[in-house]
Amino acid sequence: KPLTVIANGGLDANWLTEFGFPTVTLGAGQMNPHTVREQLHIPSFLTACQVGLTLATGKEKE
């Protein structure tokens, strides 16, 4: 089940939202971002990639 959170990171989405353009972003498996302990959880990253492809193409992986 996706986890829904509000975060104020350094995304272009912050600027778009500031100027009235609603945005949605996807997490991609980051752990401890922007720290010396930053890591990437590969299975979560691959899932996020598939979600992005599905949203962009309208086609689910067969």
mmCIF file as Biopython writes it, N, C-alpha, C and O atoms, coordinates in Angstrom:
data_model
#
loop_
_atom_site.group_PDB
_atom_site.id
_atom_site.type_symbol
_atom_site.label_atom_id
_atom_site.label_alt_id
_atom_site.label_comp_id
_atom_site.label_asym_id
_atom_site.label_entity_id
_atom_site.label_seq_id
_atom_site.pdbx_PDB_ins_code
_atom_site.Cartn_x
_atom_site.Cartn_y
_atom_site.Cartn_z
_atom_site.occupancy
_atom_site.B_iso_or_equiv
_atom_site.auth_seq_id
_atom_site.auth_asym_id
_atom_site.pdbx_PDB_model_num
ATOM 1   N N  . LYS A ? 1  ? 0.851  -1.171 0.000   1.0 0.0 1  A 1 
ATOM 2   C CA . LYS A ? 1  ? 0.000  0.000  0.000   1.0 0.0 1  A 1 
ATOM 3   C C  . LYS A ? 1  ? 0.900  1.238  0.000   1.0 0.0 1  A 1 
ATOM 4   O O  . LYS A ? 1  ? 1.813  1.330  0.821   1.0 0.0 1  A 1 
ATOM 5   N N  . PRO A ? 2  ? 0.658  2.192  -0.908  1.0 0.0 2  A 1 
ATOM 6   C CA . PRO A ? 2  ? 1.482  3.404  -0.941  1.0 0.0 2  A 1 
ATOM 7   C C  . PRO A ? 2  ? 1.366  4.200  0.352   1.0 0.0 2  A 1 
ATOM 8   O O  . PRO A ? 2  ? 0.312  4.236  0.985   1.0 0.0 2  A 1 
ATOM 9   N N  . LEU A ? 3  ? 2.452  4.826  0.723   1.0 0.0 3  A 1 
ATOM 10  C CA . LEU A ? 3  ? 2.489  5.695  1.896   1.0 0.0 3  A 1 
ATOM 11  C C  . LEU A ? 3  ? 2.337  7.133  1.418   1.0 0.0 3  A 1 
ATOM 12  O O  . LEU A ? 3  ? 3.105  7.586  0.568   1.0 0.0 3  A 1 
ATOM 13  N N  . THR A ? 4  ? 1.369  7.847  1.945   1.0 0.0 4  A 1 
ATOM 14  C CA . THR A ? 4  ? 1.132  9.232  1.557   1.0 0.0 4  A 1 
ATOM 15  C C  . THR A ? 4  ? 1.700  10.150 2.626   1.0 0.0 4  A 1 
ATOM 16  O O  . THR A ? 4  ? 1.317  10.062 3.793   1.0 0.0 4  A 1 
ATOM 17  N N  . VAL A ? 5  ? 2.616  11.034 2.229   1.0 0.0 5  A 1 
ATOM 18  C CA . VAL A ? 5  ? 3.197  11.998 3.157   1.0 0.0 5  A 1 
ATOM 19  C C  . VAL A ? 5  ? 3.326  13.347 2.464   1.0 0.0 5  A 1 
ATOM 20  O O  . VAL A ? 5  ? 3.367  13.425 1.236   1.0 0.0 5  A 1 
ATOM 21  N N  . ILE A ? 6  ? 3.387  14.391 3.252   1.0 0.0 6  A 1 
ATOM 22  C CA . ILE A ? 6  ? 3.669  15.726 2.739   1.0 0.0 6  A 1 
ATOM 23  C C  . ILE A ? 6  ? 5.098  16.053 3.135   1.0 0.0 6  A 1 
ATOM 24  O O  . ILE A ? 6  ? 5.452  15.987 4.312   1.0 0.0 6  A 1 
ATOM 25  N N  . ALA A ? 7  ? 5.921  16.405 2.151   1.0 0.0 7  A 1 
ATOM 26  C CA . ALA A ? 7  ? 7.322  16.714 2.419   1.0 0.0 7  A 1 
ATOM 27  C C  . ALA A ? 7  ? 7.729  17.951 1.632   1.0 0.0 7  A 1 
ATOM 28  O O  . ALA A ? 7  ? 7.320  18.133 0.486   1.0 0.0 7  A 1 
ATOM 29  N N  . ASN A ? 8  ? 8.521  18.781 2.246   1.0 0.0 8  A 1 
ATOM 30  C CA . ASN A ? 8  ? 8.995  19.993 1.583   1.0 0.0 8  A 1 
ATOM 31  C C  . ASN A ? 8  ? 10.447 19.815 1.162   1.0 0.0 8  A 1 
ATOM 32  O O  . ASN A ? 8  ? 11.344 20.447 1.721   1.0 0.0 8  A 1 
ATOM 33  N N  . GLY A ? 9  ? 10.673 18.967 0.192   1.0 0.0 9  A 1 
ATOM 34  C CA . GLY A ? 9  ? 12.020 18.742 -0.322  1.0 0.0 9  A 1 
ATOM 35  C C  . GLY A ? 9  ? 12.360 19.737 -1.413  1.0 0.0 9  A 1 
ATOM 36  O O  . GLY A ? 9  ? 11.589 20.658 -1.685  1.0 0.0 9  A 1 
ATOM 37  N N  . GLY A ? 10 ? 13.504 19.554 -2.032  1.0 0.0 10 A 1 
ATOM 38  C CA . GLY A ? 10 ? 13.965 20.453 -3.087  1.0 0.0 10 A 1 
ATOM 39  C C  . GLY A ? 10 ? 13.475 20.025 -4.452  1.0 0.0 10 A 1 
ATOM 40  O O  . GLY A ? 10 ? 14.282 19.699 -5.323  1.0 0.0 10 A 1 
ATOM 41  N N  . LEU A ? 11 ? 12.186 20.019 -4.652  1.0 0.0 11 A 1 
ATOM 42  C CA . LEU A ? 11 ? 11.605 19.573 -5.917  1.0 0.0 11 A 1 
ATOM 43  C C  . LEU A ? 11 ? 11.101 20.747 -6.737  1.0 0.0 11 A 1 
ATOM 44  O O  . LEU A ? 11 ? 10.700 21.771 -6.183  1.0 0.0 11 A 1 
ATOM 45  N N  . ASP A ? 12 ? 11.120 20.603 -8.052  1.0 0.0 12 A 1 
ATOM 46  C CA . ASP A ? 12 ? 10.484 21.594 -8.913  1.0 0.0 12 A 1 
ATOM 47  C C  . ASP A ? 12 ? 8.999  21.703 -8.597  1.0 0.0 12 A 1 
ATOM 48  O O  . ASP A ? 12 ? 8.390  22.751 -8.811  1.0 0.0 12 A 1 
ATOM 49  N N  . ALA A ? 13 ? 8.416  20.621 -8.087  1.0 0.0 13 A 1 
ATOM 50  C CA . ALA A ? 13 ? 6.993  20.627 -7.742  1.0 0.0 13 A 1 
ATOM 51  C C  . ALA A ? 13 ? 6.676  21.707 -6.715  1.0 0.0 13 A 1 
ATOM 52  O O  . ALA A ? 13 ? 5.575  22.257 -6.721  1.0 0.0 13 A 1 
ATOM 53  N N  . ASN A ? 14 ? 7.611  22.015 -5.843  1.0 0.0 14 A 1 
ATOM 54  C CA . ASN A ? 14 ? 7.375  23.077 -4.856  1.0 0.0 14 A 1 
ATOM 55  C C  . ASN A ? 14 ? 7.115  24.410 -5.542  1.0 0.0 14 A 1 
ATOM 56  O O  . ASN A ? 14 ? 6.223  25.153 -5.131  1.0 0.0 14 A 1 
ATOM 57  N N  . TRP A ? 15 ? 7.878  24.719 -6.575  1.0 0.0 15 A 1 
ATOM 58  C CA . TRP A ? 15 ? 7.694  25.979 -7.300  1.0 0.0 15 A 1 
ATOM 59  C C  . TRP A ? 15 ? 6.399  25.959 -8.098  1.0 0.0 15 A 1 
ATOM 60  O O  . TRP A ? 15 ? 5.679  26.956 -8.138  1.0 0.0 15 A 1 
ATOM 61  N N  . LEU A ? 16 ? 6.101  24.844 -8.728  1.0 0.0 16 A 1 
ATOM 62  C CA . LEU A ? 16 ? 4.859  24.750 -9.497  1.0 0.0 16 A 1 
ATOM 63  C C  . LEU A ? 16 ? 3.646  24.943 -8.594  1.0 0.0 16 A 1 
ATOM 64  O O  . LEU A ? 16 ? 2.711  25.661 -8.949  1.0 0.0 16 A 1 
ATOM 65  N N  . THR A ? 17 ? 3.662  24.305 -7.430  1.0 0.0 17 A 1 
ATOM 66  C CA . THR A ? 17 ? 2.566  24.442 -6.475  1.0 0.0 17 A 1 
ATOM 67  C C  . THR A ? 17 ? 2.456  25.886 -5.984  1.0 0.0 17 A 1 
ATOM 68  O O  . THR A ? 17 ? 1.356  26.420 -5.844  1.0 0.0 17 A 1 
ATOM 69  N N  . GLU A ? 18 ? 3.593  26.504 -5.728  1.0 0.0 18 A 1 
ATOM 70  C CA . GLU A ? 18 ? 3.613  27.903 -5.280  1.0 0.0 18 A 1 
ATOM 71  C C  . GLU A ? 18 ? 2.889  28.820 -6.264  1.0 0.0 18 A 1 
ATOM 72  O O  . GLU A ? 18 ? 2.270  29.806 -5.863  1.0 0.0 18 A 1 
ATOM 73  N N  . PHE A ? 19 ? 2.973  28.489 -7.555  1.0 0.0 19 A 1 
ATOM 74  C CA . PHE A ? 19 ? 2.342  29.312 -8.585  1.0 0.0 19 A 1 
ATOM 75  C C  . PHE A ? 19 ? 0.993  28.766 -9.048  1.0 0.0 19 A 1 
ATOM 76  O O  . PHE A ? 19 ? 0.499  29.130 -10.115 1.0 0.0 19 A 1 
ATOM 77  N N  . GLY A ? 20 ? 0.394  27.876 -8.223  1.0 0.0 20 A 1 
ATOM 78  C CA . GLY A ? 20 ? -0.969 27.448 -8.472  1.0 0.0 20 A 1 
ATOM 79  C C  . GLY A ? 20 ? -1.144 26.204 -9.321  1.0 0.0 20 A 1 
ATOM 80  O O  . GLY A ? 20 ? -2.262 25.892 -9.732  1.0 0.0 20 A 1 
ATOM 81  N N  . PHE A ? 21 ? -0.054 25.483 -9.594  1.0 0.0 21 A 1 
ATOM 82  C CA . PHE A ? 21 ? -0.157 24.251 -10.372 1.0 0.0 21 A 1 
ATOM 83  C C  . PHE A ? 21 ? -0.086 23.059 -9.421  1.0 0.0 21 A 1 
ATOM 84  O O  . PHE A ? 21 ? 0.983  22.771 -8.882  1.0 0.0 21 A 1 
ATOM 85  N N  . PRO A ? 22 ? -1.210 22.356 -9.203  1.0 0.0 22 A 1 
ATOM 86  C CA . PRO A ? 22 ? -1.177 21.195 -8.315  1.0 0.0 22 A 1 
ATOM 87  C C  . PRO A ? 22 ? -0.199 20.144 -8.851  1.0 0.0 22 A 1 
ATOM 88  O O  . PRO A ? 22 ? -0.115 19.920 -10.058 1.0 0.0 22 A 1 
ATOM 89  N N  . THR A ? 23 ? 0.517  19.519 -7.962  1.0 0.0 23 A 1 
ATOM 90  C CA . THR A ? 23 ? 1.509  18.519 -8.368  1.0 0.0 23 A 1 
ATOM 91  C C  . THR A ? 23 ? 1.410  17.273 -7.502  1.0 0.0 23 A 1 
ATOM 92  O O  . THR A ? 23 ? 0.894  17.307 -6.386  1.0 0.0 23 A 1 
ATOM 93  N N  . VAL A ? 24 ? 1.909  16.191 -8.035  1.0 0.0 24 A 1 
ATOM 94  C CA . VAL A ? 24 ? 2.042  14.931 -7.309  1.0 0.0 24 A 1 
ATOM 95  C C  . VAL A ? 24 ? 3.446  14.425 -7.587  1.0 0.0 24 A 1 
ATOM 96  O O  . VAL A ? 24 ? 3.906  14.471 -8.728  1.0 0.0 24 A 1 
ATOM 97  N N  . THR A ? 25 ? 4.120  13.951 -6.576  1.0 0.0 25 A 1 
ATOM 98  C CA . THR A ? 25 ? 5.445  13.369 -6.771  1.0 0.0 25 A 1 
ATOM 99  C C  . THR A ? 25 ? 5.444  11.942 -6.244  1.0 0.0 25 A 1 
ATOM 100 O O  . THR A ? 25 ? 4.605  11.571 -5.422  1.0 0.0 25 A 1 
ATOM 101 N N  . LEU A ? 26 ? 6.373  11.163 -6.716  1.0 0.0 26 A 1 
ATOM 102 C CA . LEU A ? 26 ? 6.500  9.775  -6.278  1.0 0.0 26 A 1 
ATOM 103 C C  . LEU A ? 26 ? 7.836  9.582  -5.585  1.0 0.0 26 A 1 
ATOM 104 O O  . LEU A ? 26 ? 8.875  9.998  -6.097  1.0 0.0 26 A 1 
ATOM 105 N N  . GLY A ? 27 ? 7.810  8.952  -4.424  1.0 0.0 27 A 1 
ATOM 106 C CA . GLY A ? 27 ? 9.056  8.541  -3.799  1.0 0.0 27 A 1 
ATOM 107 C C  . GLY A ? 27 ? 9.620  7.354  -4.558  1.0 0.0 27 A 1 
ATOM 108 O O  . GLY A ? 27 ? 8.879  6.575  -5.157  1.0 0.0 27 A 1 
ATOM 109 N N  . ALA A ? 28 ? 10.916 7.227  -4.526  1.0 0.0 28 A 1 
ATOM 110 C CA . ALA A ? 28 ? 11.536 6.160  -5.315  1.0 0.0 28 A 1 
ATOM 111 C C  . ALA A ? 28 ? 12.479 5.306  -4.483  1.0 0.0 28 A 1 
ATOM 112 O O  . ALA A ? 28 ? 13.512 4.862  -4.984  1.0 0.0 28 A 1 
ATOM 113 N N  . GLY A ? 29 ? 12.147 5.072  -3.237  1.0 0.0 29 A 1 
ATOM 114 C CA . GLY A ? 29 ? 12.931 4.169  -2.407  1.0 0.0 29 A 1 
ATOM 115 C C  . GLY A ? 29 ? 14.078 4.803  -1.652  1.0 0.0 29 A 1 
ATOM 116 O O  . GLY A ? 29 ? 14.966 4.097  -1.173  1.0 0.0 29 A 1 
ATOM 117 N N  . GLN A ? 30 ? 14.080 6.131  -1.536  1.0 0.0 30 A 1 
ATOM 118 C CA . GLN A ? 30 ? 15.167 6.789  -0.831  1.0 0.0 30 A 1 
ATOM 119 C C  . GLN A ? 30 ? 15.091 6.528  0.668   1.0 0.0 30 A 1 
ATOM 120 O O  . GLN A ? 30 ? 14.011 6.488  1.258   1.0 0.0 30 A 1 
ATOM 121 N N  . MET A ? 31 ? 16.256 6.352  1.263   1.0 0.0 31 A 1 
ATOM 122 C CA . MET A ? 31 ? 16.345 6.223  2.716   1.0 0.0 31 A 1 
ATOM 123 C C  . MET A ? 31 ? 17.399 7.214  3.192   1.0 0.0 31 A 1 
ATOM 124 O O  . MET A ? 31 ? 18.497 7.261  2.636   1.0 0.0 31 A 1 
ATOM 125 N N  . ASN A ? 32 ? 17.087 7.993  4.198   1.0 0.0 32 A 1 
ATOM 126 C CA . ASN A ? 32 ? 17.991 9.012  4.734   1.0 0.0 32 A 1 
ATOM 127 C C  . ASN A ? 32 ? 18.488 9.969  3.648   1.0 0.0 32 A 1 
ATOM 128 O O  . ASN A ? 32 ? 19.692 10.204 3.546   1.0 0.0 32 A 1 
ATOM 129 N N  . PRO A ? 33 ? 17.579 10.527 2.832   1.0 0.0 33 A 1 
ATOM 130 C CA . PRO A ? 33 ? 18.035 11.382 1.733   1.0 0.0 33 A 1 
ATOM 131 C C  . PRO A ? 33 ? 18.781 12.627 2.218   1.0 0.0 33 A 1 
ATOM 132 O O  . PRO A ? 33 ? 18.501 13.165 3.289   1.0 0.0 33 A 1 
ATOM 133 N N  . HIS A ? 34 ? 19.722 13.058 1.411   1.0 0.0 34 A 1 
ATOM 134 C CA . HIS A ? 34 ? 20.513 14.270 1.655   1.0 0.0 34 A 1 
ATOM 135 C C  . HIS A ? 34 ? 21.343 14.172 2.932   1.0 0.0 34 A 1 
ATOM 136 O O  . HIS A ? 34 ? 21.625 15.183 3.575   1.0 0.0 34 A 1 
ATOM 137 N N  . THR A ? 35 ? 21.729 12.959 3.293   1.0 0.0 35 A 1 
ATOM 138 C CA . THR A ? 35 ? 22.610 12.756 4.442   1.0 0.0 35 A 1 
ATOM 139 C C  . THR A ? 35 ? 23.767 11.863 4.007   1.0 0.0 35 A 1 
ATOM 140 O O  . THR A ? 35 ? 23.754 11.310 2.907   1.0 0.0 35 A 1 
ATOM 141 N N  . VAL A ? 36 ? 24.761 11.728 4.873   1.0 0.0 36 A 1 
ATOM 142 C CA . VAL A ? 36 ? 25.879 10.831 4.559   1.0 0.0 36 A 1 
ATOM 143 C C  . VAL A ? 36 ? 25.446 9.369  4.615   1.0 0.0 36 A 1 
ATOM 144 O O  . VAL A ? 36 ? 26.195 8.486  4.196   1.0 0.0 36 A 1 
ATOM 145 N N  . ARG A ? 37 ? 24.242 9.102  5.130   1.0 0.0 37 A 1 
ATOM 146 C CA . ARG A ? 37 ? 23.719 7.735  5.211   1.0 0.0 37 A 1 
ATOM 147 C C  . ARG A ? 37 ? 22.681 7.447  4.128   1.0 0.0 37 A 1 
ATOM 148 O O  . ARG A ? 37 ? 21.949 6.462  4.215   1.0 0.0 37 A 1 
ATOM 149 N N  . GLU A ? 38 ? 22.618 8.306  3.108   1.0 0.0 38 A 1 
ATOM 150 C CA . GLU A ? 38 ? 21.636 8.138  2.039   1.0 0.0 38 A 1 
ATOM 151 C C  . GLU A ? 38 ? 21.833 6.791  1.344   1.0 0.0 38 A 1 
ATOM 152 O O  . GLU A ? 38 ? 22.954 6.392  1.028   1.0 0.0 38 A 1 
ATOM 153 N N  . GLN A ? 39 ? 20.719 6.107  1.118   1.0 0.0 39 A 1 
ATOM 154 C CA . GLN A ? 39 ? 20.722 4.814  0.439   1.0 0.0 39 A 1 
ATOM 155 C C  . GLN A ? 39 ? 19.505 4.733  -0.468  1.0 0.0 39 A 1 
ATOM 156 O O  . GLN A ? 39 ? 18.573 5.529  -0.358  1.0 0.0 39 A 1 
ATOM 157 N N  . LEU A ? 40 ? 19.532 3.760  -1.361  1.0 0.0 40 A 1 
ATOM 158 C CA . LEU A ? 40 ? 18.399 3.523  -2.244  1.0 0.0 40 A 1 
ATOM 159 C C  . LEU A ? 40 ? 17.938 2.085  -2.071  1.0 0.0 40 A 1 
ATOM 160 O O  . LEU A ? 40 ? 18.732 1.154  -2.202  1.0 0.0 40 A 1 
ATOM 161 N N  . HIS A ? 41 ? 16.657 1.904  -1.778  1.0 0.0 41 A 1 
ATOM 162 C CA . HIS A ? 41 ? 16.071 0.571  -1.666  1.0 0.0 41 A 1 
ATOM 163 C C  . HIS A ? 41 ? 15.636 0.162  -3.071  1.0 0.0 41 A 1 
ATOM 164 O O  . HIS A ? 41 ? 14.611 0.627  -3.567  1.0 0.0 41 A 1 
ATOM 165 N N  . ILE A ? 42 ? 16.416 -0.708 -3.709  1.0 0.0 42 A 1 
ATOM 166 C CA . ILE A ? 42 ? 16.225 -1.048 -5.120  1.0 0.0 42 A 1 
ATOM 167 C C  . ILE A ? 42 ? 14.819 -1.580 -5.416  1.0 0.0 42 A 1 
ATOM 168 O O  . ILE A ? 42 ? 14.216 -1.127 -6.389  1.0 0.0 42 A 1 
ATOM 169 N N  . PRO A ? 43 ? 14.256 -2.520 -4.630  1.0 0.0 43 A 1 
ATOM 170 C CA . PRO A ? 43 ? 12.901 -2.994 -4.946  1.0 0.0 43 A 1 
ATOM 171 C C  . PRO A ? 43 ? 11.867 -1.857 -4.954  1.0 0.0 43 A 1 
ATOM 172 O O  . PRO A ? 43 ? 10.986 -1.836 -5.814  1.0 0.0 43 A 1 
ATOM 173 N N  . SER A ? 44 ? 11.965 -0.919 -4.013  1.0 0.0 44 A 1 
ATOM 174 C CA . SER A ? 44 ? 11.035 0.216  -3.994  1.0 0.0 44 A 1 
ATOM 175 C C  . SER A ? 44 ? 11.262 1.126  -5.192  1.0 0.0 44 A 1 
ATOM 176 O O  . SER A ? 44 ? 10.307 1.651  -5.765  1.0 0.0 44 A 1 
ATOM 177 N N  . PHE A ? 45 ? 12.521 1.314  -5.572  1.0 0.0 45 A 1 
ATOM 178 C CA . PHE A ? 45 ? 12.847 2.125  -6.740  1.0 0.0 45 A 1 
ATOM 179 C C  . PHE A ? 45 ? 12.228 1.527  -7.999  1.0 0.0 45 A 1 
ATOM 180 O O  . PHE A ? 45 ? 11.637 2.248  -8.802  1.0 0.0 45 A 1 
ATOM 181 N N  . LEU A ? 46 ? 12.361 0.213  -8.176  1.0 0.0 46 A 1 
ATOM 182 C CA . LEU A ? 46 ? 11.805 -0.447 -9.358  1.0 0.0 46 A 1 
ATOM 183 C C  . LEU A ? 46 ? 10.278 -0.362 -9.376  1.0 0.0 46 A 1 
ATOM 184 O O  . LEU A ? 46 ? 9.679  -0.190 -10.437 1.0 0.0 46 A 1 
ATOM 185 N N  . THR A ? 47 ? 9.651  -0.483 -8.207  1.0 0.0 47 A 1 
ATOM 186 C CA . THR A ? 47 ? 8.196  -0.333 -8.130  1.0 0.0 47 A 1 
ATOM 187 C C  . THR A ? 47 ? 7.784  1.082  -8.528  1.0 0.0 47 A 1 
ATOM 188 O O  . THR A ? 47 ? 6.830  1.259  -9.285  1.0 0.0 47 A 1 
ATOM 189 N N  . ALA A ? 48 ? 8.497  2.089  -8.024  1.0 0.0 48 A 1 
ATOM 190 C CA . ALA A ? 48 ? 8.183  3.478  -8.371  1.0 0.0 48 A 1 
ATOM 191 C C  . ALA A ? 48 ? 8.365  3.722  -9.866  1.0 0.0 48 A 1 
ATOM 192 O O  . ALA A ? 48 ? 7.582  4.452  -10.475 1.0 0.0 48 A 1 
ATOM 193 N N  . CYS A ? 49 ? 9.393  3.116  -10.460 1.0 0.0 49 A 1 
ATOM 194 C CA . CYS A ? 49 ? 9.590  3.248  -11.914 1.0 0.0 49 A 1 
ATOM 195 C C  . CYS A ? 49 ? 8.397  2.670  -12.665 1.0 0.0 49 A 1 
ATOM 196 O O  . CYS A ? 49 ? 7.925  3.263  -13.636 1.0 0.0 49 A 1 
ATOM 197 N N  . GLN A ? 50 ? 7.911  1.522  -12.223 1.0 0.0 50 A 1 
ATOM 198 C CA . GLN A ? 50 ? 6.772  0.898  -12.888 1.0 0.0 50 A 1 
ATOM 199 C C  . GLN A ? 50 ? 5.513  1.746  -12.729 1.0 0.0 50 A 1 
ATOM 200 O O  . GLN A ? 50 ? 4.736  1.879  -13.674 1.0 0.0 50 A 1 
ATOM 201 N N  . VAL A ? 51 ? 5.306  2.315  -11.560 1.0 0.0 51 A 1 
ATOM 202 C CA . VAL A ? 51 ? 4.157  3.202  -11.346 1.0 0.0 51 A 1 
ATOM 203 C C  . VAL A ? 51 ? 4.252  4.404  -12.279 1.0 0.0 51 A 1 
ATOM 204 O O  . VAL A ? 51 ? 3.260  4.784  -12.901 1.0 0.0 51 A 1 
ATOM 205 N N  . GLY A ? 52 ? 5.428  5.001  -12.381 1.0 0.0 52 A 1 
ATOM 206 C CA . GLY A ? 52 ? 5.620  6.139  -13.274 1.0 0.0 52 A 1 
ATOM 207 C C  . GLY A ? 52 ? 5.345  5.791  -14.723 1.0 0.0 52 A 1 
ATOM 208 O O  . GLY A ? 52 ? 4.701  6.561  -15.436 1.0 0.0 52 A 1 
ATOM 209 N N  . LEU A ? 53 ? 5.827  4.637  -15.165 1.0 0.0 53 A 1 
ATOM 210 C CA . LEU A ? 53 ? 5.565  4.200  -16.540 1.0 0.0 53 A 1 
ATOM 211 C C  . LEU A ? 53 ? 4.078  3.975  -16.778 1.0 0.0 53 A 1 
ATOM 212 O O  . LEU A ? 53 ? 3.549  4.337  -17.829 1.0 0.0 53 A 1 
ATOM 213 N N  . THR A ? 54 ? 3.411  3.378  -15.802 1.0 0.0 54 A 1 
ATOM 214 C CA . THR A ? 54 ? 1.968  3.142  -15.934 1.0 0.0 54 A 1 
ATOM 215 C C  . THR A ? 54 ? 1.213  4.466  -16.023 1.0 0.0 54 A 1 
ATOM 216 O O  . THR A ? 54 ? 0.307  4.610  -16.843 1.0 0.0 54 A 1 
ATOM 217 N N  . LEU A ? 55 ? 1.583  5.429  -15.183 1.0 0.0 55 A 1 
ATOM 218 C CA . LEU A ? 55 ? 0.926  6.737  -15.229 1.0 0.0 55 A 1 
ATOM 219 C C  . LEU A ? 55 ? 1.193  7.452  -16.552 1.0 0.0 55 A 1 
ATOM 220 O O  . LEU A ? 55 ? 0.301  8.101  -17.098 1.0 0.0 55 A 1 
ATOM 221 N N  . ALA A ? 56 ? 2.409  7.334  -17.066 1.0 0.0 56 A 1 
ATOM 222 C CA . ALA A ? 56 ? 2.782  8.040  -18.293 1.0 0.0 56 A 1 
ATOM 223 C C  . ALA A ? 56 ? 2.171  7.420  -19.541 1.0 0.0 56 A 1 
ATOM 224 O O  . ALA A ? 56 ? 1.843  8.126  -20.495 1.0 0.0 56 A 1 
ATOM 225 N N  . THR A ? 57 ? 2.017  6.095  -19.534 1.0 0.0 57 A 1 
ATOM 226 C CA . THR A ? 57 ? 1.557  5.406  -20.744 1.0 0.0 57 A 1 
ATOM 227 C C  . THR A ? 57 ? 0.117  4.936  -20.665 1.0 0.0 57 A 1 
ATOM 228 O O  . THR A ? 57 ? -0.510 4.685  -21.694 1.0 0.0 57 A 1 
ATOM 229 N N  . GLY A ? 58 ? -0.420 4.812  -19.447 1.0 0.0 58 A 1 
ATOM 230 C CA . GLY A ? 58 ? -1.769 4.282  -19.283 1.0 0.0 58 A 1 
ATOM 231 C C  . GLY A ? 58 ? -1.825 2.775  -19.445 1.0 0.0 58 A 1 
ATOM 232 O O  . GLY A ? 58 ? -2.910 2.198  -19.520 1.0 0.0 58 A 1 
ATOM 233 N N  . LYS A ? 59 ? -0.655 2.125  -19.499 1.0 0.0 59 A 1 
ATOM 234 C CA . LYS A ? 59 ? -0.601 0.673  -19.687 1.0 0.0 59 A 1 
ATOM 235 C C  . LYS A ? 59 ? 0.154  0.033  -18.532 1.0 0.0 59 A 1 
ATOM 236 O O  . LYS A ? 59 ? 1.265  0.438  -18.189 1.0 0.0 59 A 1 
ATOM 237 N N  . GLU A ? 60 ? -0.482 -0.984 -17.936 1.0 0.0 60 A 1 
ATOM 238 C CA . GLU A ? 60 ? 0.189  -1.710 -16.872 1.0 0.0 60 A 1 
ATOM 239 C C  . GLU A ? 60 ? 1.111  -2.761 -17.461 1.0 0.0 60 A 1 
ATOM 240 O O  . GLU A ? 60 ? 0.897  -3.244 -18.573 1.0 0.0 60 A 1 
ATOM 241 N N  . LYS A ? 61 ? 2.149  -3.111 -16.694 1.0 0.0 61 A 1 
ATOM 242 C CA . LYS A ? 61 ? 3.080  -4.151 -17.116 1.0 0.0 61 A 1 
ATOM 243 C C  . LYS A ? 61 ? 2.328  -5.463 -17.239 1.0 0.0 61 A 1 
ATOM 244 O O  . LYS A ? 61 ? 1.540  -5.824 -16.365 1.0 0.0 61 A 1 
ATOM 245 N N  . GLU A ? 62 ? 2.576  -6.169 -18.325 1.0 0.0 62 A 1 
ATOM 246 C CA . GLU A ? 62 ? 1.875  -7.447 -18.540 1.0 0.0 62 A 1 
ATOM 247 C C  . GLU A ? 62 ? 2.586  -8.584 -17.860 1.0 0.0 62 A 1 
ATOM 248 O O  . GLU A ? 62 ? 2.137  -9.728 -17.937 1.0 0.0 62 A 1 
#
